[in-house]
């Protein structure tokens, strides 16, 4: 696996340089790094901490507090299961268990081949059609175990150049 540490460090330094003087700069810096890289690499924690005169533990505490921030690279296909009440009433818990078992991962994890990552989301705004799943940027309603399995079969047959 290729080491991207230099790129991660440069991305963090750039975000710090641009945003460190804003009030409450930590969250804008974290969002900037996350938006650029898709996650917050561990190698950037000490740099962020030094730039803001905080400890790495303080930075890690903020990152772990917010569900939005990933600390591992996302998979090629980013899956989000809606966990809001309307989707739960329509079967999202059963879907959640099926997805986790099928992919062999939990929330905030990626499959070993980096094909899929799984995250919870709290309302996709498609409540009447739950349970809902977002695949990359597409919201899919009325997802049950069989529909999820068909979706995974379709995604796994896409040529690599279309997936990215």
C-alpha positions as CSV (number, residue, x, y, z in Angstrom):
1,X,0.0,0.0,0.0
2,X,1.3,3.4,-1.0
3,X,2.2,5.8,1.9
4,X,0.5,9.1,1.5
5,X,1.8,10.7,4.7
6,X,3.5,13.6,3.0
7,X,0.3,14.5,1.2
8,X,-1.7,14.2,4.4
9,X,0.7,16.4,6.3
10,X,0.7,19.0,3.6
11,X,-3.1,19.0,3.5
12,X,-3.2,19.6,7.3
13,X,-0.6,22.3,7.2
14,X,-2.4,24.1,4.5
15,X,-5.7,24.0,6.4
16,X,-4.0,25.2,9.6
17,X,-2.3,28.1,7.8
18,X,-5.6,29.2,6.2
19,X,-7.9,28.7,9.2
20,X,-6.0,28.8,12.5
21,X,-6.8,32.4,13.2
22,X,-10.6,31.9,12.9
23,X,-12.5,31.7,16.2
24,X,-13.0,28.0,17.1
25,X,-10.6,27.0,14.3
26,X,-10.4,23.3,15.2
27,X,-13.7,22.3,13.6
28,X,-13.2,24.3,10.4
29,X,-9.7,22.8,10.1
30,X,-11.0,19.2,10.7
31,X,-13.8,19.7,8.1
32,X,-11.3,21.1,5.6
33,X,-9.0,18.1,5.9
34,X,-11.9,15.7,5.9
35,X,-13.4,17.3,2.8
36,X,-10.1,17.1,1.0
37,X,-9.0,13.6,2.0
38,X,-12.2,11.8,2.9
39,X,-10.9,11.2,6.5
40,X,-8.6,12.6,9.1
41,X,-5.3,10.7,9.1
42,X,-3.7,9.9,12.4
43,X,-0.4,11.4,11.1
44,X,-2.1,14.8,11.1
45,X,-3.1,14.9,14.8
46,X,0.2,16.1,16.1
47,X,0.4,18.8,13.4
48,X,-3.1,20.1,14.1
49,X,-2.4,20.0,17.9
50,X,0.9,22.0,17.5
51,X,-0.7,24.5,15.1
52,X,-3.5,25.2,17.7
53,X,-1.4,24.9,20.8
54,X,-3.5,21.9,22.0
55,X,-2.6,18.2,22.7
56,X,-3.1,15.4,20.3
57,X,-5.5,13.8,22.8
58,X,-7.7,17.0,22.7
59,X,-7.8,16.8,18.9
60,X,-8.6,13.1,19.0
61,X,-11.4,13.7,21.6
62,X,-13.1,16.2,19.3
63,X,-12.7,13.9,16.3
64,X,-14.2,10.9,18.2
65,X,-17.1,13.0,19.5
66,X,-18.4,13.8,16.0
67,X,-19.8,10.9,14.1
68,X,-19.1,12.7,10.8
69,X,-15.3,12.4,11.0
70,X,-13.7,9.3,9.7
71,X,-10.2,8.3,10.9
72,X,-9.7,5.7,8.2
73,X,-9.9,6.1,4.4
74,X,-13.4,5.5,3.0
75,X,-14.1,2.6,0.7
76,X,-14.6,3.1,-3.0
77,X,-18.4,2.8,-2.3
78,X,-19.5,4.7,0.7
79,X,-22.6,3.2,2.2
80,X,-24.8,5.0,4.8
81,X,-27.7,3.4,6.6
82,X,-30.4,5.7,7.9
83,X,-30.9,5.2,11.7
84,X,-33.7,7.8,12.2
85,X,-36.9,6.7,13.8
86,X,-39.0,6.5,10.7
87,X,-36.5,4.1,9.0
88,X,-36.2,2.1,12.2
89,X,-39.9,1.7,12.2
90,X,-39.7,0.4,8.6
91,X,-36.9,-2.2,9.3
92,X,-33.6,-0.4,9.2
93,X,-32.3,-2.4,12.2
94,X,-32.7,-5.7,10.4
95,X,-31.1,-4.1,7.3
96,X,-28.2,-2.8,9.4
97,X,-27.5,-6.3,10.8
98,X,-27.7,-7.9,7.3
99,X,-25.3,-5.3,5.8
100,X,-22.8,-5.7,8.7
101,X,-22.9,-9.5,8.4
102,X,-22.7,-9.4,4.5
103,X,-19.7,-7.0,4.4
104,X,-18.1,-8.3,7.6
105,X,-17.6,-4.8,9.0
106,X,-19.2,-2.4,11.5
107,X,-20.0,1.3,11.4
108,X,-17.0,3.5,10.7
109,X,-15.1,0.7,9.0
110,X,-14.1,-0.3,5.5
111,X,-13.8,-3.8,4.0
112,X,-10.3,-5.1,3.8
113,X,-10.3,-4.6,0.0
114,X,-11.3,-0.9,0.5
115,X,-14.4,-1.6,-1.8
116,X,-17.0,-0.5,0.8
117,X,-17.2,1.6,3.9
118,X,-20.2,1.7,6.2
119,X,-21.4,4.7,8.3
120,X,-24.7,5.5,10.1
121,X,-26.6,8.6,9.1
122,X,-29.5,10.2,10.9
123,X,-32.2,11.0,8.3
124,X,-31.8,11.1,4.6
125,X,-35.0,13.0,4.1
126,X,-36.8,10.1,2.4
127,X,-38.7,8.9,5.4
128,X,-41.9,7.6,3.7
129,X,-39.7,5.2,1.6
130,X,-37.6,3.7,4.4
131,X,-35.5,1.9,5.2
132,X,-33.1,4.1,3.3
133,X,-29.5,3.6,2.2
134,X,-27.2,6.1,0.6
135,X,-24.6,4.6,-1.8
136,X,-22.0,7.3,-2.6
137,X,-24.4,10.2,-3.5
138,X,-27.5,8.2,-4.4
139,X,-30.3,7.6,-1.9
140,X,-32.1,4.3,-2.3
141,X,-35.4,3.7,-0.6
142,X,-37.3,0.5,0.6
143,X,-34.0,-1.4,1.0
144,X,-34.4,-4.9,2.4
145,X,-31.8,-7.7,2.6
146,X,-32.6,-9.0,-0.9
147,X,-32.4,-5.6,-2.5
148,X,-29.1,-4.9,-0.7
149,X,-27.6,-8.1,-2.0
150,X,-28.7,-7.2,-5.6
151,X,-27.2,-3.8,-5.2
152,X,-23.8,-5.2,-4.0
153,X,-23.8,-7.6,-6.9
154,X,-24.4,-4.7,-9.3
155,X,-21.7,-2.5,-7.7
156,X,-19.1,-5.4,-7.8
157,X,-19.5,-5.8,-11.5
158,X,-18.9,-2.2,-12.4
159,X,-15.6,-1.6,-14.2
160,X,-13.0,0.1,-12.1
161,X,-12.9,3.3,-14.1
162,X,-16.6,3.9,-13.5
163,X,-16.4,3.2,-9.8
164,X,-14.1,6.1,-8.9
